[in-house]
Amino acid sequence: MSEKEAGPSLEPTLNEWLKAREETRAHLTTAPPPGSGWAQRLADLLATEESWQTQYTELLGRDTPDHRFPRSNR
């Protein structure tokens, strides 16, 4: 089965999630200029980061008995 048939692979997904986290961190080190799109950019970065995190955890869960990443106890 090819990677395309198997779906996304774990390593590239993790790399993209970590890249998105770094982009968010870098943005947070800049001061928000008045009247700018700073907050919108932050919202977009956080949404991207969340999307990669969701995809990564779904991939981790696919090999579990119920095919889901475990719920947190927190």
TIVO-629359 format. One record per residue: x, y, z of N, C-alpha, C in turn; residue number from 1; residue in one letter. Coordinates in Angstrom, 1 decimal, always signed. Atoms other than C-alpha are relative to their C-alpha. Last residue first. Example, Ala and Ser with C-alpha at 12.3 -4.5 7.8 and 13.67 -1.06 7.14 Angstrom:
! residues 2
(rec (-0.9, -1.1, +0.0), (+13.7, -1.1, +7.1), (-0.8, +1.1, +0.8), 2, "S")
(rec (+0.9, -1.2, +0.0), (+12.3, -4.5, +7.8), (+0.9, +1.2, +0.0), 1, "A")
END
This chain:
! residues 74
(rec (-0.1, -1.3, -0.5), (-7.3, +16.7, +32.9), (-1.3, +0.8, -0.3), 74, "R")
(rec (+0.6, +0.1, -1.4), (-7.9, +13.0, +32.4), (+0.0, +1.3, +0.7), 73, "N")
(rec (-0.8, -0.5, -1.1), (-7.3, +13.5, +28.7), (-0.7, -0.2, +1.3), 72, "S")
(rec (+0.4, -1.3, -0.6), (-9.3, +11.5, +26.2), (+0.9, +0.3, +1.1), 71, "R")
(rec (+0.7, +0.0, -1.3), (-7.4, +8.7, +24.4), (-0.4, +1.4, +0.5), 70, "P")
(rec (-1.0, -0.4, -0.9), (-6.7, +9.1, +20.6), (-0.7, +0.1, +1.4), 69, "F")
(rec (+0.1, -1.3, -0.4), (-9.3, +7.1, +18.7), (+1.1, +0.3, +1.0), 68, "R")
(rec (-0.5, -0.9, +1.1), (-9.2, +4.0, +16.6), (-0.2, +1.4, +0.4), 67, "H")
(rec (+1.2, -0.7, +0.4), (-11.2, +2.0, +19.3), (+0.3, +1.1, -1.1), 66, "D")
(rec (+1.1, +0.8, +0.2), (-8.4, -0.6, +19.6), (-1.3, +0.7, -0.4), 65, "P")
(rec (+0.5, +0.4, -1.3), (-5.6, +1.9, +19.0), (-1.3, -0.9, -0.2), 64, "T")
(rec (-0.5, +1.4, -0.3), (-3.8, +2.0, +15.7), (-0.4, -0.5, +1.4), 63, "D")
(rec (+0.6, +1.0, +1.0), (-5.8, +5.0, +14.3), (+0.5, -1.4, +0.3), 62, "R")
(rec (+1.1, +0.8, -0.5), (-5.2, +7.0, +17.5), (-0.4, -1.1, -0.9), 61, "G")
(rec (-0.5, +0.8, -1.1), (-1.8, +8.4, +16.6), (-1.1, -1.0, +0.5), 60, "L")
(rec (-0.9, +1.0, +0.5), (-3.2, +9.6, +13.3), (+0.6, -1.0, +1.0), 59, "L")
(rec (+0.9, +1.0, +0.7), (-6.1, +11.3, +14.9), (+0.9, -1.1, -0.6), 58, "E")
(rec (+0.6, +0.8, -1.0), (-3.6, +13.0, +17.3), (-0.9, -1.1, -0.6), 57, "T")
(rec (-1.0, +0.8, -0.6), (-1.6, +14.3, +14.4), (-0.6, -1.0, +1.0), 56, "Y")
(rec (-0.4, +1.0, +1.0), (-4.6, +15.6, +12.5), (+1.0, -1.0, +0.6), 55, "Q")
(rec (+1.1, +0.9, +0.1), (-5.9, +17.4, +15.6), (+0.3, -1.2, -1.0), 54, "T")
(rec (+0.0, +0.8, -1.3), (-2.5, +18.9, +16.3), (-1.2, -1.0, -0.1), 53, "Q")
(rec (-1.1, +1.0, +0.1), (-2.2, +20.0, +12.6), (+0.0, -0.8, +1.3), 52, "W")
(rec (+0.3, +0.9, +1.1), (-5.7, +21.7, +12.8), (+1.1, -1.1, -0.1), 51, "S")
(rec (+1.0, +0.9, -0.5), (-4.9, +23.3, +16.2), (-0.4, -1.1, -1.1), 50, "E")
(rec (-0.6, +0.8, -0.9), (-1.8, +24.9, +14.8), (-0.9, -1.1, +0.5), 49, "E")
(rec (-0.9, +0.9, +0.8), (-3.6, +26.2, +11.8), (+0.7, -1.0, +0.9), 48, "T")
(rec (+0.9, +0.9, +0.7), (-6.3, +27.7, +14.0), (+0.8, -1.0, -0.8), 47, "A")
(rec (+0.5, +1.0, -1.0), (-3.7, +29.2, +16.3), (-0.9, -1.0, -0.6), 46, "L")
(rec (-1.1, +0.9, -0.4), (-1.9, +30.8, +13.4), (-0.5, -1.0, +1.0), 45, "L")
(rec (-0.3, +0.9, +1.1), (-5.2, +32.2, +12.0), (+1.1, -1.0, +0.3), 44, "D")
(rec (+1.1, +1.0, +0.1), (-6.2, +33.6, +15.4), (+0.2, -1.0, -1.1), 43, "A")
(rec (-0.2, +0.9, -1.1), (-2.7, +35.2, +15.8), (-1.2, -1.1, -0.1), 42, "L")
(rec (-1.2, +0.9, +0.4), (-2.9, +36.8, +12.3), (+0.1, -1.1, +1.1), 41, "R")
(rec (+0.5, +0.9, +1.0), (-6.4, +38.2, +13.3), (+1.1, -1.0, -0.5), 40, "Q")
(rec (+0.9, +1.0, -0.7), (-5.0, +39.6, +16.5), (-0.5, -1.0, -1.0), 39, "A")
(rec (-0.8, +0.8, -0.9), (-2.1, +41.3, +14.7), (-0.9, -1.1, +0.6), 38, "W")
(rec (+0.5, +1.3, +0.1), (-4.3, +42.7, +11.9), (+0.7, -1.0, +0.9), 37, "G")
(rec (-0.6, +0.9, +1.0), (-3.4, +46.2, +13.0), (-0.8, -1.3, -0.1), 36, "S")
(rec (+0.8, +0.0, +1.2), (-5.3, +49.0, +14.7), (+0.5, -1.0, -1.1), 35, "G")
(rec (+1.4, -0.5, -0.1), (-2.6, +49.6, +17.3), (-0.7, -0.1, -1.4), 34, "P")
(rec (+0.2, -1.4, +0.3), (+0.5, +47.5, +16.7), (-1.4, +0.4, +0.1), 33, "P")
(rec (+1.1, -0.3, +0.9), (+0.6, +44.2, +18.6), (-0.1, +1.5, -0.3), 32, "P")
(rec (+1.0, -0.8, -0.7), (+4.1, +43.7, +20.0), (-1.1, +0.3, -1.0), 31, "A")
(rec (+0.2, -1.3, +0.6), (+6.0, +40.8, +18.4), (-1.1, +0.8, +0.7), 30, "T")
(rec (-1.1, -0.8, -0.5), (+7.1, +37.8, +20.5), (+0.0, +1.4, -0.6), 29, "T")
(rec (+0.2, -0.5, -1.3), (+3.7, +36.3, +20.0), (+1.1, +0.8, +0.6), 28, "L")
(rec (+0.9, -1.1, +0.1), (+4.3, +36.0, +16.3), (-0.3, +0.6, +1.3), 27, "H")
(rec (-0.7, -1.1, +0.5), (+7.4, +33.9, +16.9), (-0.9, +1.2, -0.1), 26, "A")
(rec (-0.9, -0.6, -1.1), (+5.5, +31.6, +19.2), (+0.7, +1.2, -0.5), 25, "R")
(rec (+0.8, -0.6, -1.0), (+2.7, +31.1, +16.6), (+0.9, +0.7, +1.1), 24, "T")
(rec (+0.5, -1.2, +0.6), (+5.2, +30.4, +13.8), (-0.8, +0.8, +1.0), 23, "E")
(rec (-1.1, -0.9, +0.1), (+7.0, +27.9, +16.1), (-0.5, +1.4, -0.6), 22, "E")
(rec (-0.2, -0.4, -1.4), (+3.7, +26.1, +16.9), (+1.1, +1.1, +0.0), 21, "R")
(rec (+1.1, -1.0, -0.3), (+2.9, +26.0, +13.1), (+0.2, +0.5, +1.4), 20, "A")
(rec (-0.2, -1.2, +0.8), (+6.3, +24.4, +12.5), (-1.0, +1.1, +0.3), 19, "K")
(rec (-1.0, -0.7, -0.7), (+5.7, +21.9, +15.3), (+0.4, +1.3, -0.7), 18, "L")
(rec (+0.6, -0.5, -1.2), (+2.4, +20.9, +13.7), (+1.0, +0.8, +0.8), 17, "W")
(rec (+0.8, -1.2, +0.3), (+4.0, +20.7, +10.3), (-0.7, +0.6, +1.2), 16, "E")
(rec (-0.9, -1.2, +0.4), (+6.8, +18.5, +11.6), (-0.9, +1.2, -0.4), 15, "N")
(rec (-0.7, -0.6, -1.2), (+4.3, +16.3, +13.4), (+0.8, +1.2, -0.4), 14, "L")
(rec (+1.1, -0.6, -0.7), (+2.2, +15.8, +10.2), (+0.6, +0.7, +1.3), 13, "T")
(rec (+0.2, -1.3, +0.6), (+5.4, +15.0, +8.2), (-1.1, +0.8, +0.7), 12, "P")
(rec (-1.1, -0.9, -0.1), (+6.3, +12.4, +10.8), (-0.2, +1.3, -0.7), 11, "E")
(rec (-0.2, -0.6, -1.3), (+2.9, +10.7, +11.2), (+1.1, +1.1, +0.0), 10, "L")
(rec (-0.9, +0.7, -0.9), (+2.0, +9.9, +7.7), (+0.3, +0.8, +1.2), 9, "S")
(rec (-1.1, -0.8, -0.5), (-1.1, +11.1, +5.9), (+0.9, -0.8, +0.9), 8, "P")
(rec (+0.3, -1.3, -0.6), (-3.3, +8.5, +4.2), (+1.3, +0.7, +0.5), 7, "G")
(rec (+0.1, +0.1, -1.4), (-2.6, +4.9, +3.6), (-0.4, +1.2, +0.7), 6, "A")
(rec (+1.1, +0.8, -0.3), (-3.4, +5.1, -0.1), (-0.2, -0.1, +1.5), 5, "E")
(rec (+1.2, -0.7, +0.4), (-1.1, +8.1, -0.5), (-1.2, -0.9, +0.3), 4, "K")
(rec (+0.3, -1.0, -1.1), (+1.6, +6.3, +1.5), (-1.3, +0.8, -0.3), 3, "E")
(rec (-0.8, -1.2, +0.0), (+1.4, +3.4, -0.9), (-0.4, +0.9, +1.1), 2, "S")
(rec (+0.9, -1.2, +0.0), (+0.0, +0.0, +0.0), (+0.9, +1.2, +0.0), 1, "M")
END
